[in-house]
């Protein structure tokens, strides 16, 4: 009950009221302070510029952009409160939704009118914040499993119905959860008064699983206590594995990127690869053409050299043959 009250104060008072007031109030106060500071500082400006200031001068008077870390931190804290203790305060998601609906508009107004324009940066995802959210989600499963198993009568009722009940119902469950205490063992002056039926009170009943005073080990944990404790631990293990299996199943059934978009991305990647391969192939063709031309020129010069050699050798032969014919004559 105390945890439920604390969560209601946090979700209603702190996030829904205090954070949203500071979300829009603090930037306005900082803007007013900067404006007053600029007015008090002497500076030389022409009259035309002072009457009609440019847009960049107006933007410079706004509060500098400090990043999205405070926004992420606020959402992480809210996500932790909602998921870790939702079993204790089931209305937490409703108040978180109401807070986010209001904060979306306040953040839009703050980023447009109260802060300078941020620099655009391309990112693949939200970075380390995704790992933090994933870790909180996994830890919240264990936390809620222990809250359900320890703080509720769900497990003791099941154990009594299927292990100790004679007819399979919850008849006699309250009596089963109460233990005995001998009144004579109380300190002097703390004994309860006699009942209105003028009967002496010998035993008191309290909610716990303890051995009775007449047992060999009085007031020790009974066998029912250990059986219920083991059932609670078994419930935590089964609940955790079941939720993890369902989360993996839902993650597999609902992908992060829709099928049509993923197919389009694959087609674009294929076209890009084909374009690069075509460009490389054309570059290889252009680089091979000068080599082929040089090889063709060398072969042509070598083919002309043998054709001229026989003509050079035939001239001396013709002279020698004519000389020999002249000698014979």
C-alpha positions as CSV (number, residue, x, y, z in Angstrom):
1,X,0.0,0.0,0.0
2,X,2.8,2.4,0.8
3,X,4.4,1.7,-2.6
4,X,1.1,2.4,-4.3
5,X,0.8,5.7,-2.5
6,X,4.4,6.7,-3.4
7,X,4.0,5.8,-7.1
8,X,0.7,7.8,-7.3
9,X,2.5,10.8,-5.8
10,X,5.4,10.4,-8.3
11,X,3.3,9.9,-11.4
12,X,0.7,12.6,-10.5
13,X,2.6,15.2,-8.6
14,X,6.1,15.0,-9.8
15,X,5.8,14.0,-13.5
16,X,2.4,15.3,-14.5
17,X,2.5,18.6,-12.7
18,X,6.0,19.5,-11.5
19,X,8.0,18.3,-14.6
20,X,5.6,19.9,-17.1
21,X,5.7,23.2,-15.3
22,X,9.5,23.2,-15.2
23,X,9.5,22.0,-18.8
24,X,8.1,25.3,-20.1
25,X,8.8,27.6,-17.2
26,X,12.5,27.3,-16.9
27,X,13.3,28.1,-20.5
28,X,11.1,31.1,-20.4
29,X,12.9,32.4,-17.3
30,X,16.3,31.8,-18.9
31,X,15.2,33.6,-22.0
32,X,13.9,36.6,-20.0
33,X,17.2,36.7,-18.0
34,X,19.3,36.7,-21.3
35,X,17.1,39.4,-22.7
36,X,17.5,41.6,-19.7
37,X,21.2,41.0,-19.7
38,X,21.5,42.0,-23.3
39,X,19.5,45.1,-22.7
40,X,21.8,46.2,-19.9
41,X,25.0,45.7,-21.9
42,X,25.9,48.7,-24.0
43,X,26.4,48.0,-27.7
44,X,26.6,50.0,-30.9
45,X,23.8,49.2,-33.3
46,X,22.1,51.2,-36.0
47,X,18.5,52.4,-35.7
48,X,17.3,50.4,-38.7
49,X,18.8,47.2,-37.3
50,X,17.3,47.8,-33.9
51,X,13.8,48.5,-35.3
52,X,13.8,45.5,-37.6
53,X,16.1,42.8,-36.2
54,X,17.1,39.9,-38.4
55,X,15.9,36.4,-37.7
56,X,19.3,35.1,-36.6
57,X,19.5,37.9,-34.0
58,X,16.1,36.8,-32.6
59,X,17.3,33.1,-32.6
60,X,20.5,34.1,-30.8
61,X,18.5,35.5,-27.9
62,X,17.0,32.0,-27.3
63,X,18.3,29.5,-24.9
64,X,21.2,27.3,-26.3
65,X,20.3,23.7,-27.3
66,X,22.0,21.3,-24.8
67,X,21.0,18.0,-26.3
68,X,18.4,15.3,-25.7
69,X,20.0,13.7,-22.7
70,X,17.5,15.3,-20.2
71,X,14.6,14.2,-22.4
72,X,15.9,10.6,-22.6
73,X,16.6,10.5,-18.9
74,X,13.1,11.6,-18.1
75,X,11.6,9.0,-20.3
76,X,13.9,6.3,-18.9
77,X,12.8,7.1,-15.3
78,X,9.2,7.1,-16.3
79,X,9.6,3.8,-18.1
80,X,11.3,2.3,-15.0
81,X,8.5,3.4,-12.6
82,X,5.8,2.1,-15.0
83,X,7.4,-1.3,-15.7
84,X,9.1,-2.2,-12.4
85,X,6.1,-1.6,-10.1
86,X,3.1,-1.9,-12.4
87,X,1.8,-4.8,-10.3
88,X,1.7,-2.6,-7.2
89,X,0.2,0.4,-9.0
90,X,-1.8,-0.7,-12.1
91,X,-2.9,2.9,-12.9
92,X,0.7,4.0,-13.6
93,X,0.6,3.4,-17.4
94,X,-2.6,5.5,-17.6
95,X,-0.9,8.5,-15.8
96,X,2.2,8.0,-17.9
97,X,0.2,8.1,-21.1
98,X,-1.6,11.3,-19.9
99,X,1.7,12.9,-19.0
100,X,3.3,12.0,-22.4
101,X,0.3,13.4,-24.3
102,X,0.8,16.8,-22.5
103,X,4.6,16.7,-22.7
104,X,4.7,16.1,-26.4
105,X,3.0,19.5,-27.1
106,X,5.1,21.2,-24.4
107,X,8.3,19.9,-25.9
108,X,7.2,20.9,-29.4
109,X,6.6,24.5,-28.1
110,X,9.8,24.5,-26.2
111,X,12.0,23.4,-29.2
112,X,10.3,25.7,-31.6
113,X,9.9,28.9,-29.6
114,X,12.3,28.7,-26.6
115,X,15.4,27.0,-27.8
116,X,17.9,27.6,-30.6
117,X,17.7,25.4,-33.7
118,X,19.7,22.1,-33.0
119,X,22.2,20.8,-35.5
120,X,20.9,17.9,-37.5
121,X,22.9,14.7,-37.0
122,X,22.2,11.4,-38.7
123,X,22.1,8.4,-36.4
124,X,21.2,4.8,-36.9
125,X,19.2,4.3,-33.6
126,X,18.9,5.8,-30.1
127,X,22.3,4.3,-29.1
128,X,22.9,3.2,-25.5
129,X,19.4,4.2,-24.4
130,X,18.0,1.2,-26.2
131,X,20.2,-1.2,-24.2
132,X,19.1,0.6,-21.0
133,X,15.4,0.2,-21.9
134,X,16.0,-3.5,-22.7
135,X,17.7,-4.1,-19.4
136,X,14.9,-2.3,-17.5
137,X,12.3,-4.4,-19.3
138,X,14.0,-7.7,-18.5
139,X,14.6,-6.7,-14.8
140,X,10.9,-5.6,-14.6
141,X,9.8,-9.1,-15.4
142,X,11.7,-10.5,-12.4
143,X,10.5,-7.6,-10.2
144,X,6.8,-8.1,-11.0
145,X,7.1,-11.8,-10.6
146,X,8.4,-11.4,-7.0
147,X,5.7,-8.8,-6.3
148,X,3.0,-11.1,-7.4
149,X,4.5,-14.2,-5.7
150,X,5.4,-12.6,-2.3
151,X,2.8,-9.8,-1.6
152,X,-0.4,-11.6,-2.8
153,X,-2.3,-14.7,-1.7
154,X,-2.3,-16.1,-5.2
155,X,0.3,-18.8,-4.5
156,X,-0.9,-19.7,-1.0
157,X,-4.4,-20.2,-2.3
158,X,-3.3,-22.5,-5.1
159,X,-1.1,-24.5,-2.7
160,X,-4.0,-24.9,-0.2
161,X,-6.5,-25.8,-2.9
162,X,-4.4,-28.5,-4.6
163,X,-2.3,-29.8,-1.7
164,X,-4.2,-29.4,1.6
165,X,-7.9,-29.0,0.8
166,X,-10.0,-32.1,1.3
167,X,-12.6,-31.2,-1.4
168,X,-10.5,-29.1,-3.8
169,X,-12.0,-25.8,-2.7
170,X,-10.8,-22.8,-0.6
171,X,-13.1,-23.7,2.3
172,X,-10.9,-23.4,5.5
173,X,-8.1,-21.4,3.8
174,X,-8.2,-18.6,6.4
175,X,-7.9,-21.0,9.3
176,X,-5.0,-22.7,7.4
177,X,-3.1,-19.4,7.3
178,X,-3.4,-18.7,11.0
179,X,-0.9,-20.0,13.6
180,X,-1.3,-20.5,17.4
181,X,0.4,-18.6,20.2
182,X,0.2,-19.5,23.9
183,X,-1.1,-16.5,25.8
184,X,0.7,-17.6,29.0
185,X,4.1,-16.9,27.3
186,X,3.3,-13.2,27.0
187,X,5.0,-10.7,29.3
188,X,3.2,-9.6,32.4
189,X,0.6,-6.9,31.6
190,X,0.4,-7.7,27.9
191,X,-2.1,-10.6,28.1
192,X,-5.4,-10.1,26.2
193,X,-8.5,-9.5,28.2
194,X,-11.1,-12.3,28.6
195,X,-13.8,-12.5,26.0
196,X,-17.4,-11.6,26.5
197,X,-18.3,-15.2,27.0
198,X,-16.5,-15.3,30.3
199,X,-14.0,-17.8,28.9
200,X,-10.3,-17.7,29.6
201,X,-8.2,-16.9,26.5
202,X,-5.5,-19.5,26.2
203,X,-4.4,-19.1,22.5
204,X,-4.1,-16.2,20.1
205,X,-4.1,-16.6,16.3
206,X,-1.8,-14.7,14.0
207,X,-1.2,-14.9,10.2
208,X,1.9,-17.0,9.6
209,X,2.9,-20.5,9.0
210,X,4.4,-21.6,12.4
211,X,4.4,-24.7,14.5
212,X,1.9,-24.7,17.4
213,X,3.1,-24.4,21.0
214,X,2.5,-28.1,21.6
215,X,4.8,-29.2,18.7
216,X,8.3,-30.5,19.4
217,X,9.7,-27.3,17.8
218,X,7.2,-24.6,18.8
219,X,7.0,-21.4,16.7
220,X,9.4,-22.7,14.0
221,X,8.5,-22.5,10.4
222,X,6.1,-25.3,9.5
223,X,6.1,-27.6,6.5
224,X,3.4,-25.5,4.9
225,X,5.7,-22.5,4.9
226,X,8.5,-24.2,3.0
227,X,6.1,-25.7,0.5
228,X,4.5,-22.3,-0.2
229,X,8.0,-20.7,-0.4
230,X,9.1,-23.3,-3.0
231,X,5.9,-22.7,-4.9
232,X,6.6,-19.0,-5.0
233,X,10.1,-19.5,-6.3
234,X,8.8,-21.9,-8.9
235,X,6.2,-19.3,-10.0
236,X,8.9,-16.7,-10.4
237,X,11.0,-19.0,-12.6
238,X,8.0,-20.1,-14.7
239,X,6.7,-16.5,-15.0
240,X,10.0,-15.1,-16.1
241,X,10.7,-17.8,-18.7
242,X,7.1,-17.5,-20.0
243,X,7.3,-13.8,-20.4
244,X,10.7,-14.0,-22.1
245,X,9.5,-16.6,-24.5
246,X,6.5,-14.5,-25.4
247,X,8.6,-11.4,-25.9
248,X,11.0,-13.3,-28.2
249,X,7.9,-14.7,-30.1
250,X,6.4,-11.3,-30.5
251,X,9.7,-9.9,-31.6
252,X,10.0,-12.6,-34.2
253,X,6.4,-12.2,-35.4
254,X,6.6,-8.4,-35.6
255,X,10.0,-7.3,-37.1
256,X,11.5,-3.9,-36.4
257,X,11.4,-3.1,-40.2
258,X,8.2,-4.0,-42.2
259,X,8.6,-6.6,-44.9
260,X,7.9,-4.4,-47.8
261,X,10.4,-1.8,-46.6
262,X,13.1,-4.4,-46.0
263,X,12.5,-5.8,-49.5
264,X,12.9,-2.3,-51.0
265,X,16.1,-1.8,-49.0
266,X,17.5,-5.1,-50.4
267,X,16.5,-4.1,-53.9
268,X,18.3,-0.8,-53.5
269,X,21.4,-2.5,-52.2
270,X,21.3,-4.9,-55.1
271,X,21.0,-2.1,-57.6
272,X,23.8,-0.2,-55.9
273,X,26.1,-3.3,-56.0
274,X,25.3,-3.8,-59.7
275,X,26.1,-0.1,-60.4
276,X,29.4,-0.4,-58.7
277,X,30.3,-3.6,-60.5
278,X,29.4,-2.0,-63.9
279,X,31.6,1.0,-63.1
280,X,34.5,-1.2,-62.2
281,X,34.0,-3.3,-65.3
282,X,34.1,-0.1,-67.5
283,X,37.2,1.1,-65.7
284,X,38.9,-2.2,-66.4
285,X,38.0,-1.9,-70.1
286,X,39.4,1.6,-70.3
287,X,42.6,0.6,-68.6
288,X,43.1,-2.5,-70.9
289,X,42.6,-0.5,-74.2
290,X,46.0,1.4,-74.2
291,X,47.9,-1.9,-73.5
292,X,46.2,-3.6,-76.4
293,X,47.1,-0.7,-78.7
294,X,50.7,-0.8,-77.7
295,X,50.8,-4.6,-78.3
296,X,49.2,-4.2,-81.7
297,X,51.8,-1.5,-82.8
298,X,54.7,-3.7,-81.7
299,X,53.4,-6.7,-83.7
300,X,53.0,-4.6,-86.8
301,X,56.6,-3.3,-86.8
302,X,57.9,-6.8,-86.2
303,X,55.9,-8.1,-89.2
304,X,57.4,-5.5,-91.5
305,X,61.0,-6.2,-90.5
306,X,61.2,-9.8,-92.0
307,X,59.6,-8.7,-95.3
308,X,62.4,-6.2,-95.9
309,X,65.2,-8.6,-95.0
310,X,65.0,-10.9,-98.1
311,X,65.1,-8.0,-100.5
312,X,68.4,-6.9,-98.9
313,X,69.9,-10.4,-99.2
314,X,68.8,-10.9,-102.8
315,X,70.7,-7.9,-104.1
316,X,74.2,-9.3,-103.4
317,X,73.1,-12.7,-104.8
318,X,72.1,-11.1,-108.1
319,X,75.3,-9.3,-108.4
320,X,77.3,-12.4,-107.7
321,X,75.3,-14.4,-110.2
322,X,75.8,-11.7,-112.9
323,X,79.5,-11.7,-112.1
324,X,79.8,-15.4,-112.4
325,X,78.0,-15.4,-115.7
326,X,80.4,-12.7,-117.0
327,X,83.4,-14.7,-115.9
328,X,82.3,-17.8,-117.7
329,X,81.9,-15.8,-120.9
